[in-house]
């Protein structure tokens, strides 16, 4: 890689890694689905010029939008509220083994023993973290439930990737535009159904902090992050780009420990290393066997989001 490419990749991973700190900070002030809806309203407004109607494919786009723009955000942000940001950053990496499992079921993939071992390592690592008990001084924290919700968000993201794979006539920017629009509408409904006190929390929140977080999430993590990712994919082999974004999780854990005070004991370290090792094996084998699967199975929310 050139210095320019290395710098772009590091910046992308830093932006996405720090985003977990942003999410954790904001969902402590306003309801998580309400915040996710505000964020996607802004993304949808910015990306509206890229909306294109493709007859015969909008059903898959709608299903993909539900998975990638509604359910994954609702569960991911709620999970981050309940669990430490560092644990959530590790758990969201399960989207890679989930995507591989779905590729086996729906796309006829035939993995070898190494990928099965990597999948087992990844799930074992997250299970170790989830069953570690309270990992925060916050009495409202429920680590196991939070990690389980983030894992469910990872599955939703992987399921959405299956629909994306079958929507070949859309560019990444068009997909982001549609998923943001569907996500904004769906999350607006979900926050009205499942959350209360949204506007009271909004009125009481630090407006500068909230506005900065929404701008960071929408412009930094969503638009700039994804544009950089696809720019790198056009310039570099998938085998270089896909595994390297595991650095995002390392940055997320580092920022969470240093800035949020997340505890990082032996259990978290062992579970995290086991998960990242398993995900790394799966990514590398996916790149070798089926490069397209890896392109679609971007990191945490990164097809258009978690980030």
N, C-alpha and C positions, 0 to 999 in steps of 0.2 A: 504493500500500500504506500501511496505517496503521503507526504506530510499533511497535505490538504485532506485526504481521505481519512487518515488517522484522526485528525482534529475534528472532522465532521462526525465520525463514529463516536468519539469520546464525548463530544458535546451532546449528541443525541442520547447517549446512555445517562449522562449527568442530568439532562432535562427530565427524562423519564424517571430516573431514580429519585430525584428530588420531589417529583410529583406525589409520591406516597406521603411525604411530610405535609405537602399542601393539602391533600385530601384529609389526612388525619386531623389537621388543625381546624379545617373548616367544618367537618362533620361533627366536631365537638360544639359548634356554635349554632348550626342550622341542621334540620333533618337531612339525612344523606340523599334520599331520592329527590327531595326538593332541590338540593344543590346540583345534583346530576342533571335535573331538568333545566335549571338555569344555564348550566354550562352548554348543554346541547342546543338550547334555543339560540345561543350566540354562534355556535359552530354552524348550525343550519342556516342562519342568516348570512354568514360569511360565504358559505359554500353553495348557496342557492343558485348562482349562475351556472353551476355544473350539473344541475338536475336535468336528466334526459329520460324521456319515456321510451321504453323498448317493449313493443307489443309482444306478448307471449312469454316474457321473462319477469314481469312485475310480481308474479306470485312468489317466485324464489327470492326476489329482492325484499318483499314484505316479510317473508319468514326469516331471511337473513337479518333484516333490520330488528325484528323482535329479539333474535338471539344476541346480536352484536350491539344493538343500540338501546334495548330496553332491559331484558332480563339480566344480562351480565352486569350492567351498571347498577341496577337495583340491588342485586346481591353483593356485588363487589364493594360498593360504597357503604352498605350496611355492615358488611363484614369488617371493613376497616374501622368502623366506629366501635365495634365490639372487641376486636383483637388488636394487638400492637401492630403498627405499620410494618415492622420488620417481619413479623410472622405472615402478614398478608402478602408482602412482596415475594416471599418464598412460595407460599401456597399457590399464587396465581400462575406460577411456572408449570403447574399441572396441565395447563392447556396443551402443552406439547405432547405428553403421553396420551391425553384424551383425544387429541387430533389423530394420533397414530392408531389408537383403538378404533376410532370411527372410520379411518381409512381402510382398516381391515374389514370392517363390517359392510361399508357402503361402496368402497372404491376398489375392492379386490386386492388390496395390498397383502403381501406375504412376508411378514417380518421374520428375521432369524432369531436365534436365542439371545444374541447380544441386546437387541431392542427389547425383548421381553424382560431381560434382566434389568435394563435401564428403567423400564416402566415400574418394575417391582421396587427398585431403589427409590424412585421418585415418590411413589405413594407411601412407602414406609417412612421416608423422611418427614413428610407432611404429617403423617399419623403421630410420629414421635413429638412433633411440635404441638399438635392439637391436643394431645393428652397430657401436656405438661402442667396443667393447672393454671392458676392465676399467674400471669407474667406481667402484671401492671399494678401500680398502686391505686388505679382507678377502680372503685368498688363496683362500677357499672360494667366493667370489662368481663366478657364471657369468651375466653379464648377459644375453647372448643367450638362453640357455635359460630363465632366469627370466622375461624379458619374453614369450617364446613361451608359457610356461605361463599367464601372466596373460592373454594374448590368447585362449588356449584357454578359460580360465575365463569370459572375456567372451562367447565364442561359446556356451558352455553356458548362461549366464544368458539370452542372447537366445533360445536354443532353448526354454528353460523358459517364457519369456514367451509363446511360441506356445501352449503347453498351458494357461497361465493364461487366455489370452484366450478359450479355449473352455470355461472352467469358470466360467460366469457366476453360478451360484447360491451361490458362496462369497464371504464378506466378506473384506477384507484380513486381518483378525485370524485368521479361520479358516484362510486360506491359510498365514499365518505359522506357525500352530500345527502344521498337517500337515507343512509343509516342514521345520520344526525337528525334529519327531519322526522323519521319514524320514531327514533329514540326520544326526541323532544315531546312529541305527541303522547307516546306511550307512558313516559315517566311523569308527565303532567297529570295523567289520569291516575297512575299508581300512587303518587304522593297525596292526591285528594282522598284516595280510598284507604291507604294504610298509614298515613302520617297525620299528626295534628299539630297545631301551634306553629305552622310554617311562617306565617306573616308576623306573628309576635316575635319569633326568633329572628326573623329578618330585620325587624325594627330595632331589636336590641343589639344586633351584631355590629361589630366594627365595620363600617361601610368601606373604608379604605382596604382593610384586610380582605373582605369578601369580594370586592371588585377586583383586587389584585389576583386573588385565587382563581376567580372565574376567567380572567384574561389569561393567566398562566395556563390553566387547564385547556381552554379553547384554542388559543393561538400557539402557545409553546408546545404543550404535550400533544395536542391533536394535529394541528396543521403543520407546524414547523417540524415536529418529531417525525411525522409520517412522510413529509416531503423529503426529509433527509434520508430516511430509511429506503425509500424507493430510488432516490438518487444514488445511494450506495449500491443497491441491487443492480442498477443499470451499469455500474462501473466495475464491480467486483464480483467474483464467484460467490454463489450462495454459500458454499462451504466456508467462506471467510466471514461473511456478514452474519449469517444466522447464529452460529455458536457464540460469536463475540458479544451479542446483545445480552448474554447472561451477565455481562458486566453491569447491566442495569440493576439487577437484583443485588449485586454486591454494593453498588452505590446506594441503593435504597436502604439496605440494612445499615450501612455505615452512617448515612444521614439520620436515620431513625434513632440509632443509639446515641449519636453525638448531639443531635438537636432536640429530640423528644424525650431522651432519657430512657429509651426502651432497654430493659435488661437483656443481657446477652451472656447466658451461662453455658455450661457444657451441653445441656440438652438441646438448646437452640442451635449451638454450633454444630453438633453432631447431626441433628435433623436437617439443618440447612445444607451442610456439605453433602449429605447423602442424597438429598433432593436434587441439588445442582449437578452432582456427578451423574445421577440417573438421567436427568434431562439432557445433559451434555452428550451422553452416549446415544440417546434416542435421536437428538438433533444431527449428530455426525453420521449416524447410520441412515437417517432419512435423506440427508443430502446425497449420500452415496447411492441410495436405492431409488429415491423418488424426489428429485429436486423441487418439483412443483408443490409437493405437500408442505415442504418447509417454508416456501414463500408465503403460502396461505396461513400457516400456523405461526404467525408472528408472535413476539413476546407480549404479555399482559396488557392485555387490552391493547395490543398495539395494532391489530389490524385496523382498528379505528378506535380501539381503545379498551381499555382499562385506563390507557393513557391517552 
